[in-house]
């Protein structure tokens, strides 16, 4: 079947939380349950940011151990740096690279006292094996 439920899988990388410090997201495996997802979209949902600058980066890895920033050539859209003037927004970043593992990280600067509320998910799509398995 070629519908959204059978062709897409959403995985948390940065669980929604209030943050005042930098954080590395959890790994998302594009080969989960042998689906071999060919496409990925990182969705960053930002609530209220009261202080600090929260800079997001998409990273990828071949082995789930050695991580590197994804080059701009392999991204669609820009990785945001969020402040109180750019909060309450959903940011979408397409991934065009070929590495198996993805995650989002955030680097927090400015010594915030209350920080910001946000999370990031990876939407996996276009599986080679469908329907996708939901755990």
FENDA-V608945 format. One record per residue. PSI is psi in whole degrees, -180 to 180 (none if undefined). OMEGA is omega as a letter, one per 30 degrees, with the letter a starting at -180 (* if undefined). Layout:
BEGIN
psi->PSI omega->OMEGA
psi->PSI omega->OMEGA
END
This chain:
BEGIN
psi->139 omega->a
psi->72 omega->l
psi->169 omega->a
psi->-43 omega->a
psi->-36 omega->a
psi->-7 omega->a
psi->-7 omega->a
psi->150 omega->l
psi->129 omega->a
psi->127 omega->a
psi->137 omega->l
psi->140 omega->l
psi->-45 omega->l
psi->104 omega->a
psi->134 omega->a
psi->129 omega->a
psi->163 omega->l
psi->129 omega->a
psi->138 omega->l
psi->-1 omega->a
psi->160 omega->l
psi->153 omega->a
psi->144 omega->l
psi->133 omega->l
psi->164 omega->l
psi->159 omega->a
psi->139 omega->l
psi->124 omega->a
psi->117 omega->a
psi->-13 omega->l
psi->19 omega->a
psi->134 omega->l
psi->34 omega->l
psi->20 omega->l
psi->-26 omega->l
psi->64 omega->a
psi->131 omega->a
psi->-21 omega->a
psi->153 omega->l
psi->146 omega->l
psi->125 omega->l
psi->125 omega->a
psi->119 omega->l
psi->119 omega->a
psi->117 omega->a
psi->127 omega->l
psi->-134 omega->a
psi->129 omega->l
psi->120 omega->a
psi->-32 omega->l
psi->165 omega->a
psi->168 omega->l
psi->130 omega->a
psi->102 omega->a
psi->126 omega->a
psi->148 omega->l
psi->140 omega->l
psi->131 omega->l
psi->154 omega->l
psi->164 omega->a
psi->148 omega->l
psi->-27 omega->a
psi->5 omega->a
psi->23 omega->l
psi->-51 omega->l
psi->112 omega->a
psi->146 omega->l
psi->151 omega->l
psi->140 omega->l
psi->133 omega->l
psi->155 omega->a
psi->-30 omega->l
psi->-25 omega->a
psi->11 omega->l
psi->149 omega->l
psi->120 omega->a
psi->173 omega->a
psi->145 omega->l
psi->124 omega->a
psi->154 omega->l
psi->111 omega->a
psi->135 omega->l
psi->-176 omega->l
psi->-22 omega->l
psi->-7 omega->l
psi->24 omega->a
psi->-172 omega->a
psi->47 omega->a
psi->152 omega->l
psi->125 omega->l
psi->138 omega->l
psi->132 omega->a
psi->118 omega->l
psi->144 omega->l
psi->123 omega->a
psi->2 omega->a
psi->180 omega->a
psi->6 omega->a
psi->153 omega->a
psi->-39 omega->a
psi->141 omega->l
psi->155 omega->l
psi->162 omega->l
psi->145 omega->l
psi->160 omega->l
psi->138 omega->l
psi->123 omega->a
psi->130 omega->l
psi->163 omega->l
psi->8 omega->l
psi->59 omega->a
psi->146 omega->l
psi->-34 omega->l
psi->-22 omega->l
psi->-136 omega->a
psi->157 omega->l
psi->119 omega->a
psi->168 omega->l
psi->169 omega->l
psi->139 omega->l
psi->156 omega->l
psi->123 omega->l
psi->114 omega->l
psi->137 omega->a
psi->171 omega->l
psi->59 omega->a
psi->147 omega->l
psi->-28 omega->l
psi->117 omega->a
psi->157 omega->g
psi->158 omega->l
psi->153 omega->l
psi->130 omega->l
psi->126 omega->l
psi->none omega->*
END
